[in-house]
């Protein structure tokens, strides 16, 4: 679990552990075939194969990449099971791990963690930082959430719910609320002022693996585990007064591991993206639920994490082939293609 704290003007990297994906490793150009689905204006779905010049760099990790987060349009940070972080010229970010701790790192200073947060009894599986970067909320498989003062490293609030095995946390922009998904199949909205449950959404049929809030704080999206098309969906929820389920996005065949809202500038319409253990990334019309594009990354193993890179790109982490750089092209419809991997 990795979470950037802020995005200042880039400065030179400090150590060899810092990688810049645009120049990393030995560049290999090759032809790569990608398959995507295109929704025609008349409603007919076409499957197309596109051959592109593809850039493949030396792998940033030697094992599964479990999470990737964009720091800005040029830089990202990633974490993997090989215990190596790929960090690109940022100020501070947080990492959580199986050693039950959370670290805050400052790449412009010491190579050692700037702050250390220790208080969970089991693996830390969720990290969310407040909009003003003053507070940190962490969640664990020990059924608890802890609220920390970032400056002092002290735990200021603690809450626990029976069987609440946390899978992901997300702070709602411009609000004192934290979203949380759990293995008990629920999504909870926590009020950080006292760390109490403000709302619990209707229980789903499968484990909820991930959640994200929209930039305006009006909606959130969560995704579900599943197999053979059972479960395997993303769900859009209302965070305002009604707090009802708005829409579901169904079409994956295995666990959906990540879901993100895409910038309006990227698609010229409200869209969301999902990545799944079925090796597919999908872009959906947020309002209608229609699948606009599907990219198959066969041979990559389960896809674990998505992050918005810039107004035209996505980053996707995978089990077998590291990190994929995906590009969204505008033609008659949206075309999602892979342009690089590292």
C-alpha positions as CSV (number, residue, x, y, z in Angstrom):
1,X,0.0,0.0,0.0
2,X,1.6,3.3,-1.1
3,X,0.2,6.8,-0.9
4,X,1.8,10.0,-2.0
5,X,1.5,12.9,0.5
6,X,2.1,15.8,-1.8
7,X,3.3,16.7,-5.3
8,X,5.9,19.5,-5.2
9,X,8.3,20.6,-8.0
10,X,10.4,17.5,-8.8
11,X,13.9,17.3,-7.5
12,X,16.7,14.8,-8.3
13,X,16.4,11.3,-7.0
14,X,18.4,10.3,-3.9
15,X,19.3,6.7,-4.3
16,X,19.5,3.9,-6.9
17,X,16.1,2.7,-5.6
18,X,14.6,5.8,-7.4
19,X,13.6,5.0,-10.9
20,X,12.2,7.2,-13.7
21,X,10.1,5.0,-15.9
22,X,10.6,7.2,-19.0
23,X,14.4,6.3,-19.0
24,X,14.6,3.2,-16.9
25,X,16.6,0.2,-18.1
26,X,17.5,-0.9,-21.6
27,X,14.8,0.2,-24.1
28,X,13.5,-2.5,-26.4
29,X,11.2,-1.6,-29.2
30,X,8.9,-4.4,-30.5
31,X,5.6,-4.9,-32.1
32,X,2.9,-5.7,-29.6
33,X,-0.7,-6.8,-30.5
34,X,-3.4,-5.5,-28.2
35,X,-7.0,-6.4,-28.3
36,X,-9.8,-3.9,-27.4
37,X,-13.5,-3.5,-27.8
38,X,-15.0,-0.5,-29.5
39,X,-18.6,0.6,-29.0
40,X,-19.9,2.0,-32.3
41,X,-22.4,4.9,-32.4
42,X,-25.1,2.5,-33.6
43,X,-24.6,0.3,-30.4
44,X,-22.7,-2.6,-32.1
45,X,-19.6,-3.8,-30.2
46,X,-16.6,-4.5,-32.4
47,X,-13.4,-6.3,-31.3
48,X,-10.3,-4.9,-32.8
49,X,-6.6,-5.9,-32.8
50,X,-4.1,-3.1,-32.9
51,X,-0.4,-3.4,-33.6
52,X,1.8,-0.7,-32.0
53,X,5.4,0.0,-31.4
54,X,5.8,-1.0,-27.8
55,X,8.5,0.1,-25.3
56,X,9.6,-2.5,-22.8
57,X,12.1,-1.5,-20.1
58,X,14.1,-3.5,-17.6
59,X,11.6,-4.6,-14.8
60,X,11.3,-2.3,-11.8
61,X,10.4,-5.3,-9.6
62,X,11.4,-8.9,-9.5
63,X,8.1,-10.1,-8.0
64,X,4.5,-9.1,-8.0
65,X,3.7,-5.4,-8.1
66,X,0.9,-5.0,-5.6
67,X,0.3,-1.2,-5.9
68,X,1.1,1.8,-8.1
69,X,0.3,5.5,-7.5
70,X,1.0,8.4,-9.8
71,X,2.9,11.4,-8.3
72,X,2.4,13.6,-11.4
73,X,2.3,13.2,-15.1
74,X,5.9,11.9,-15.3
75,X,6.5,10.1,-12.0
76,X,5.0,7.2,-10.1
77,X,5.7,5.2,-7.0
78,X,5.1,1.4,-6.8
79,X,5.4,-1.3,-4.2
80,X,5.8,-5.0,-4.6
81,X,6.1,-8.2,-2.7
82,X,9.9,-8.1,-3.4
83,X,10.0,-5.3,-0.7
84,X,11.4,-2.8,-3.2
85,X,9.7,0.5,-3.9
86,X,10.1,2.3,-7.2
87,X,10.1,5.9,-6.3
88,X,10.2,8.9,-8.7
89,X,11.3,12.4,-7.5
90,X,8.5,13.3,-5.1
91,X,8.5,14.9,-1.7
92,X,6.8,12.5,0.8
93,X,4.7,9.4,0.6
94,X,3.5,6.6,2.9
95,X,4.0,2.9,2.6
96,X,2.3,0.1,4.5
97,X,3.4,-3.5,4.8
98,X,3.1,-6.9,6.4
99,X,5.4,-5.9,9.2
100,X,2.3,-4.1,10.8
101,X,3.8,-0.7,10.3
102,X,3.4,2.4,8.1
103,X,6.4,4.5,7.1
104,X,6.5,8.1,5.8
105,X,9.4,8.7,3.4
106,X,11.0,11.9,2.3
107,X,13.1,11.5,-0.8
108,X,14.7,14.9,-0.5
109,X,16.2,14.1,2.9
110,X,17.5,10.9,4.6
111,X,17.2,7.6,2.9
112,X,15.6,6.4,6.2
113,X,11.9,6.8,6.9
114,X,11.0,10.3,8.2
115,X,8.2,9.0,10.4
116,X,7.2,5.6,11.7
117,X,3.7,4.6,12.7
118,X,3.4,1.4,14.7
119,X,0.2,0.3,16.5
120,X,-1.6,-2.4,14.5
121,X,-1.5,-6.1,15.6
122,X,-1.6,-7.5,12.0
123,X,-0.7,-6.5,8.4
124,X,-1.6,-3.0,7.5
125,X,-3.9,-3.1,4.4
126,X,-5.2,0.5,4.1
127,X,-3.7,3.9,4.2
128,X,-5.4,7.3,3.6
129,X,-4.0,10.8,4.2
130,X,-6.2,13.8,4.9
131,X,-6.5,16.6,2.3
132,X,-4.3,18.9,4.3
133,X,-1.8,16.1,5.0
134,X,-2.0,16.6,8.7
135,X,-3.7,13.3,9.6
136,X,-3.2,9.7,8.5
137,X,-5.8,6.9,8.7
138,X,-4.6,3.3,8.6
139,X,-6.6,0.0,8.5
140,X,-5.6,-3.5,9.2
141,X,-6.6,-7.2,9.2
142,X,-6.8,-6.8,13.0
143,X,-10.3,-5.2,12.4
144,X,-9.2,-1.8,13.5
145,X,-8.7,1.7,12.1
146,X,-6.2,4.1,13.7
147,X,-6.0,7.9,13.2
148,X,-2.5,9.5,13.4
149,X,-1.1,12.9,13.8
150,X,1.4,13.0,10.9
151,X,3.7,15.6,12.5
152,X,4.2,13.8,15.8
153,X,3.6,10.2,14.7
154,X,1.2,9.7,17.6
155,X,-2.1,7.7,17.4
156,X,-4.9,10.1,18.3
157,X,-8.0,7.8,17.7
158,X,-8.6,4.1,17.6
159,X,-11.7,2.2,16.5
160,X,-12.5,-1.5,15.9
161,X,-15.5,-3.3,14.3
162,X,-15.8,-7.1,14.6
163,X,-14.8,-9.0,11.5
164,X,-13.9,-5.7,9.7
165,X,-10.9,-7.0,7.8
166,X,-9.9,-3.8,6.0
167,X,-9.0,-4.1,2.3
168,X,-8.7,-0.4,1.3
169,X,-9.0,3.2,2.6
170,X,-9.7,6.4,0.8
171,X,-10.1,9.9,2.2
172,X,-13.0,11.9,0.7
173,X,-11.7,15.1,-0.9
174,X,-12.4,18.3,1.1
175,X,-14.3,16.3,3.7
176,X,-13.5,14.8,7.2
177,X,-14.7,11.4,6.0
178,X,-12.8,8.2,5.2
179,X,-14.1,5.4,3.0
180,X,-13.3,1.9,3.8
181,X,-13.9,-1.5,2.2
182,X,-13.7,-4.8,4.0
183,X,-13.7,-8.6,3.7
184,X,-17.1,-8.5,5.5
185,X,-18.5,-7.3,2.1
186,X,-19.4,-3.8,3.4
187,X,-18.3,-0.3,2.6
188,X,-18.2,2.1,5.6
189,X,-17.9,5.9,5.8
190,X,-16.0,7.0,8.8
191,X,-16.1,10.4,10.4
192,X,-12.5,11.3,11.3
193,X,-13.8,13.6,14.1
194,X,-13.8,10.9,16.7
195,X,-13.3,8.1,14.2
196,X,-16.9,6.8,14.3
197,X,-18.9,5.1,11.5
198,X,-21.1,7.8,9.9
199,X,-22.7,5.5,7.4
200,X,-22.6,1.8,6.3
201,X,-23.7,1.0,2.8
202,X,-25.9,-2.0,2.0
203,X,-23.9,-5.2,2.3
204,X,-22.7,-6.7,-1.1
205,X,-22.6,-10.3,-2.0
206,X,-18.8,-10.5,-2.3
207,X,-15.7,-9.1,-0.6
208,X,-15.1,-5.5,-1.3
209,X,-11.6,-5.1,-2.5
210,X,-11.1,-1.4,-3.2
211,X,-12.7,2.0,-3.1
212,X,-12.2,5.5,-4.4
213,X,-14.0,8.9,-4.1
214,X,-14.7,11.2,-6.9
215,X,-12.7,14.5,-7.0
216,X,-15.8,16.5,-6.1
217,X,-16.6,14.2,-3.2
218,X,-20.1,13.5,-4.4
219,X,-19.7,9.8,-5.3
220,X,-17.6,6.8,-4.6
221,X,-16.9,3.5,-6.4
222,X,-16.1,0.1,-4.9
223,X,-15.2,-3.2,-6.5
224,X,-15.9,-6.8,-5.7
225,X,-14.1,-10.1,-5.6
226,X,-15.6,-13.0,-7.6
227,X,-15.0,-15.7,-10.1
228,X,-16.6,-16.9,-13.4
229,X,-18.5,-13.6,-13.7
230,X,-20.2,-14.0,-10.4
231,X,-19.5,-10.9,-8.4
232,X,-16.6,-9.3,-10.3
233,X,-18.4,-5.9,-10.5
234,X,-17.7,-2.3,-9.6
235,X,-20.4,-0.3,-7.9
236,X,-21.1,3.5,-8.0
237,X,-22.5,5.0,-4.7
238,X,-23.9,8.3,-3.8
239,X,-22.0,10.1,-1.0
240,X,-24.5,12.9,-0.6
241,X,-27.9,12.7,1.2
242,X,-29.4,9.5,-0.2
243,X,-26.2,7.5,-0.1
244,X,-27.8,4.9,-2.4
245,X,-26.3,2.6,-5.0
246,X,-26.4,4.4,-8.3
247,X,-25.1,1.9,-10.8
248,X,-23.1,-1.4,-11.3
249,X,-20.5,-2.1,-13.9
250,X,-20.5,-5.8,-14.9
251,X,-18.3,-7.5,-17.4
252,X,-15.2,-8.9,-15.7
253,X,-14.9,-12.6,-15.1
254,X,-12.6,-12.6,-12.0
255,X,-12.0,-10.4,-9.0
256,X,-12.0,-6.7,-9.7
257,X,-9.0,-5.4,-7.8
258,X,-9.0,-1.7,-8.6
259,X,-11.3,1.1,-9.8
260,X,-10.7,4.7,-10.5
261,X,-12.5,7.8,-11.7
262,X,-10.9,9.2,-14.8
263,X,-10.4,12.9,-15.4
264,X,-13.1,14.5,-17.6
265,X,-10.3,15.8,-19.9
266,X,-9.2,12.2,-20.6
267,X,-12.5,10.9,-22.0
268,X,-14.6,14.0,-22.6
269,X,-17.4,12.4,-20.6
270,X,-17.8,11.0,-17.1
271,X,-16.0,7.6,-17.1
272,X,-14.5,5.1,-14.6
273,X,-11.9,2.4,-15.2
274,X,-11.5,-1.0,-13.6
275,X,-8.7,-3.7,-13.6
276,X,-9.2,-7.3,-12.8
277,X,-7.6,-10.6,-12.1
278,X,-8.9,-11.6,-15.5
279,X,-6.0,-9.6,-17.1
280,X,-8.4,-6.9,-18.5
281,X,-8.7,-3.2,-18.0
282,X,-12.1,-1.7,-18.8
283,X,-13.4,1.8,-19.3
284,X,-17.0,2.4,-18.5
285,X,-19.4,5.3,-19.1
286,X,-20.1,6.4,-15.5
287,X,-23.7,7.4,-16.1
288,X,-25.0,4.6,-18.4
289,X,-22.8,1.7,-17.3
290,X,-21.8,0.9,-20.9
291,X,-18.4,-0.6,-21.4
292,X,-16.5,1.8,-23.8
293,X,-13.2,-0.1,-24.1
294,X,-11.6,-3.3,-23.0
295,X,-7.8,-4.0,-23.1
296,X,-6.5,-7.5,-22.6
297,X,-3.1,-7.7,-21.0
298,X,-2.6,-11.5,-21.5
299,X,0.5,-12.9,-19.9
300,X,0.6,-10.3,-17.2
301,X,-1.2,-12.4,-14.6
302,X,-3.8,-10.8,-12.4
303,X,-3.9,-7.0,-12.5
304,X,-3.7,-5.5,-9.1
305,X,-3.8,-1.7,-9.2
306,X,-4.8,1.2,-11.3
307,X,-3.7,4.9,-11.2
308,X,-4.3,7.9,-13.3
309,X,-1.1,9.1,-14.9
310,X,-2.2,12.3,-16.8
311,X,-5.0,13.4,-19.1
312,X,-4.2,10.6,-21.5
313,X,-2.7,7.7,-19.6
314,X,-3.2,5.1,-16.9
315,X,-0.8,3.0,-14.9
316,X,-1.6,-0.6,-14.2
317,X,0.3,-2.9,-11.9
318,X,0.4,-6.7,-12.5
319,X,1.5,-10.0,-11.0
320,X,3.9,-11.1,-13.8
321,X,5.0,-8.1,-15.9
322,X,5.5,-5.2,-13.6
323,X,3.8,-1.9,-14.5
324,X,2.0,-1.2,-17.7
325,X,1.6,2.3,-19.2
326,X,-1.7,2.6,-21.0
327,X,-2.8,5.3,-23.4
328,X,-6.4,6.4,-24.0
329,X,-6.9,7.5,-27.6
330,X,-9.8,9.4,-29.1
331,X,-11.1,8.1,-32.4
332,X,-14.7,7.3,-33.3
333,X,-14.7,6.0,-29.7
334,X,-12.3,5.4,-26.8
335,X,-9.4,3.1,-27.6
336,X,-7.2,1.9,-24.8
337,X,-3.8,0.5,-25.7
338,X,-0.5,-0.4,-24.0
339,X,2.5,1.7,-24.9
340,X,5.1,0.6,-22.4
341,X,5.9,-1.8,-19.5
342,X,8.5,-1.6,-16.8
